[in-house]
Amino acid sequence: MFDQQKHVFNLWATEDQTPNMRLSLQATQTLHTEQTPYQHLAIVDTLPFGRVLFLDGIIQTTTKDEFVYHEMITHPALNTHGSPKRALVIGGGDGGTIRELIKYPTIEKVTLVEIDARVVENAKEYLPEISCELDNPKVEVRYEDGVKHVQEHKNTYDIICVDSPDPIGPAEGLFAKEFYQNLYEALTEDGIFVAQTESPWFTESLIRRVHKDISSIFPITKVMLAFIPSYPGGMWTFTMGSKKHNPLEVAADKFPGYKTRYYTPEVHKAAFQLPPFVQEMLK
Amino acid sequence: MFDQQKHVFNLWATEDQTPNMRLSLQATQTLHTEQTPYQHLAIVDTLPFGRVLFLDGIIQTTTKDEFVYHEMITHPALNTHGSPKRALVIGGGDGGTIRELIKYPTIEKVTLVEIDARVVENAKEYLPEISCELDNPKVEVRYEDGVKHVQEHKNTYDIICVDSPDPIGPAEGLFAKEFYQNLYEALTEDGIFVAQTESPWFTESLIRRVHKDISSIFPITKVMLAFIPSYPGGMWTFTMGSKKHNPLEVAADKFPGYKTRYYTPEVHKAAFQLPPFVQEMLK
């Protein structure tokens, strides 16, 4: 079916991954586009990555590889903590991070703070495999500014996942040092946060600065790597700030058994083994 | 300087990474193009990846990320063996694999079997950081067919690196079961070979078949992963066939100290920890 369409309709969705690198995906149809109050949103069916959510022209998530991002922004932190009850997701309106947090047996309540309600509404309509737990009774969805939310909630969350777009536009404040200080204060005494922190190949200075800022606030700061093929270069970093628990000291028998496609106790350990060229960025 | 050029000359080098995915790199100049007896060859200076070697329009190596590929196709096998003396590289005319093999203290002789002399000659002219050890007295360069070479050399090599392009055109025979059987016979009694075996995201059936074929010949067959941003999806597999030594059982103190930018003893172990979606391909 796709092959036929390929011959009759030569449609390509192109992302400017950097100012001098472009990724083009052959598409079969655009399901929806709109200008929300915050950004341009598009949902496109593509041949290489399945259904894709674009925000301001940048790929946010795809049905082919979303499991990597969503498992890695949640399970390493959850398992490092061991018994988290309350979790906060900032951004992440597609719901994939929520879906993974809900799998963890001790989680009682998850709050999603997304500034743009249209992301959530479109995810529910077009990305059901990703948004499927947004109506779970353990989940509270709030349409508000994540920066403000953490300022107003002290000592509240065991886990915070900063599931943001790139540090331009509405997400800029989610990469600021003041924000990390507020995260520290919003976390409980043994709380952990994890943020997506871009590419070692193309945003080295951001990784360097973010790591420096987080290290100056959290006693334990660790960077991990994951393979995300729809992101520039396919190599992505997540940075974890932890008040007490060390992600490199999680006992293997502490991992609860739930189904994952990327994350395992072995992948947990492997993700923190940084090649020297990445270690250099963190000095 | 690049920025100025960017405004006056909007040149893009585009690779069809799959039939429905394209990567475009902004380029500053094409240094050289030619049709060799075997393939089309181009050397292009790009902004995102530095200098790039294309063969038949496919990125083979770039000065930005070549260290990952060349370290991972050599050091895991070298360290798994522990005392290799003779090594063979099939393909790899750019010389990067040779450069890494030469670092290993016990290596006495390395044979490069490249079918296309023009790859070697252009690498020497345009990619000096990669080709720098091709004139090392330990290195013998032969312009011949790799398939035939291994047929004619039994019980000769401790390490064989199959540093081939994609399994189309001149390299097709380097992914055949008969070839893996000939590799087995060309290896010494505790020999190891490693081959680049493409992407888990876009060539699943190839990885599956190659793993099955190698497993049917070698007692120890292992797949490892590496981040290579200039290759489709940025996640690449290497498959190792070993007669005796297990790459997961290398003592940490056995790793010789030489300078690398990607590979370390910890990265060695981490590279073999496969996410479940990759494990599934190998069943």
HADDOCK unambig.tbl for C-alpha pairs under 7 A between the chains (distance, minus, plus):
assign (segid A and resid 20 and name CA) (segid B and resid 25 and name CA) 6.05 0.50 0.50
assign (segid A and resid 20 and name CA) (segid B and resid 26 and name CA) 4.96 0.50 0.50
assign (segid A and resid 20 and name CA) (segid B and resid 47 and name CA) 6.34 0.50 0.50
assign (segid A and resid 20 and name CA) (segid B and resid 48 and name CA) 6.23 0.50 0.50
assign (segid A and resid 21 and name CA) (segid B and resid 24 and name CA) 5.63 0.50 0.50
assign (segid A and resid 21 and name CA) (segid B and resid 25 and name CA) 4.79 0.50 0.50
assign (segid A and resid 21 and name CA) (segid B and resid 26 and name CA) 6.23 0.50 0.50
assign (segid A and resid 21 and name CA) (segid B and resid 48 and name CA) 6.46 0.50 0.50
assign (segid A and resid 22 and name CA) (segid B and resid 23 and name CA) 5.77 0.50 0.50
assign (segid A and resid 22 and name CA) (segid B and resid 24 and name CA) 4.96 0.50 0.50
assign (segid A and resid 22 and name CA) (segid B and resid 25 and name CA) 6.67 0.50 0.50
assign (segid A and resid 23 and name CA) (segid B and resid 22 and name CA) 5.77 0.50 0.50
assign (segid A and resid 23 and name CA) (segid B and resid 23 and name CA) 4.76 0.50 0.50
assign (segid A and resid 23 and name CA) (segid B and resid 24 and name CA) 6.43 0.50 0.50
assign (segid A and resid 24 and name CA) (segid B and resid 21 and name CA) 5.63 0.50 0.50
assign (segid A and resid 24 and name CA) (segid B and resid 22 and name CA) 4.95 0.50 0.50
assign (segid A and resid 24 and name CA) (segid B and resid 23 and name CA) 6.43 0.50 0.50
assign (segid A and resid 25 and name CA) (segid B and resid 20 and name CA) 6.04 0.50 0.50
assign (segid A and resid 25 and name CA) (segid B and resid 21 and name CA) 4.79 0.50 0.50
assign (segid A and resid 25 and name CA) (segid B and resid 22 and name CA) 6.66 0.50 0.50
assign (segid A and resid 26 and name CA) (segid B and resid 20 and name CA) 4.97 0.50 0.50
assign (segid A and resid 26 and name CA) (segid B and resid 21 and name CA) 6.23 0.50 0.50
assign (segid A and resid 47 and name CA) (segid B and resid 20 and name CA) 6.34 0.50 0.50
assign (segid A and resid 48 and name CA) (segid B and resid 20 and name CA) 6.22 0.50 0.50
assign (segid A and resid 48 and name CA) (segid B and resid 21 and name CA) 6.46 0.50 0.50
assign (segid A and resid 227 and name CA) (segid B and resid 235 and name CA) 6.17 0.50 0.50
assign (segid A and resid 229 and name CA) (segid B and resid 233 and name CA) 4.02 0.50 0.50
assign (segid A and resid 229 and name CA) (segid B and resid 234 and name CA) 5.89 0.50 0.50
assign (segid A and resid 230 and name CA) (segid B and resid 233 and name CA) 6.72 0.50 0.50
assign (segid A and resid 233 and name CA) (segid B and resid 229 and name CA) 4.03 0.50 0.50
assign (segid A and resid 233 and name CA) (segid B and resid 230 and name CA) 6.72 0.50 0.50
assign (segid A and resid 233 and name CA) (segid B and resid 234 and name CA) 5.46 0.50 0.50
assign (segid A and resid 234 and name CA) (segid B and resid 229 and name CA) 5.90 0.50 0.50
assign (segid A and resid 234 and name CA) (segid B and resid 233 and name CA) 5.45 0.50 0.50
assign (segid A and resid 234 and name CA) (segid B and resid 234 and name CA) 4.29 0.50 0.50
assign (segid A and resid 234 and name CA) (segid B and resid 235 and name CA) 6.61 0.50 0.50
assign (segid A and resid 235 and name CA) (segid B and resid 227 and name CA) 6.19 0.50 0.50
assign (segid A and resid 235 and name CA) (segid B and resid 234 and name CA) 6.58 0.50 0.50
assign (segid A and resid 261 and name CA) (segid B and resid 275 and name CA) 6.47 0.50 0.50
assign (segid A and resid 261 and name CA) (segid B and resid 276 and name CA) 5.00 0.50 0.50
assign (segid A and resid 261 and name CA) (segid B and resid 277 and name CA) 5.16 0.50 0.50
assign (segid A and resid 262 and name CA) (segid B and resid 275 and name CA) 4.40 0.50 0.50
assign (segid A and resid 262 and name CA) (segid B and resid 276 and name CA) 5.56 0.50 0.50
assign (segid A and resid 262 and name CA) (segid B and resid 277 and name CA) 6.27 0.50 0.50
assign (segid A and resid 263 and name CA) (segid B and resid 275 and name CA) 6.17 0.50 0.50
assign (segid A and resid 264 and name CA) (segid B and resid 275 and name CA) 6.93 0.50 0.50
assign (segid A and resid 266 and name CA) (segid B and resid 273 and name CA) 6.05 0.50 0.50
assign (segid A and resid 267 and name CA) (segid B and resid 273 and name CA) 5.87 0.50 0.50
assign (segid A and resid 267 and name CA) (segid B and resid 275 and name CA) 6.56 0.50 0.50
assign (segid A and resid 270 and name CA) (segid B and resid 270 and name CA) 4.36 0.50 0.50
assign (segid A and resid 270 and name CA) (segid B and resid 273 and name CA) 6.74 0.50 0.50
assign (segid A and resid 273 and name CA) (segid B and resid 266 and name CA) 6.04 0.50 0.50
assign (segid A and resid 273 and name CA) (segid B and resid 267 and name CA) 5.88 0.50 0.50
assign (segid A and resid 273 and name CA) (segid B and resid 270 and name CA) 6.74 0.50 0.50
assign (segid A and resid 275 and name CA) (segid B and resid 261 and name CA) 6.49 0.50 0.50
assign (segid A and resid 275 and name CA) (segid B and resid 262 and name CA) 4.41 0.50 0.50
assign (segid A and resid 275 and name CA) (segid B and resid 263 and name CA) 6.17 0.50 0.50
assign (segid A and resid 275 and name CA) (segid B and resid 264 and name CA) 6.92 0.50 0.50
assign (segid A and resid 275 and name CA) (segid B and resid 267 and name CA) 6.56 0.50 0.50
assign (segid A and resid 276 and name CA) (segid B and resid 261 and name CA) 5.02 0.50 0.50
assign (segid A and resid 276 and name CA) (segid B and resid 262 and name CA) 5.56 0.50 0.50
assign (segid A and resid 277 and name CA) (segid B and resid 261 and name CA) 5.18 0.50 0.50
assign (segid A and resid 277 and name CA) (segid B and resid 262 and name CA) 6.28 0.50 0.50
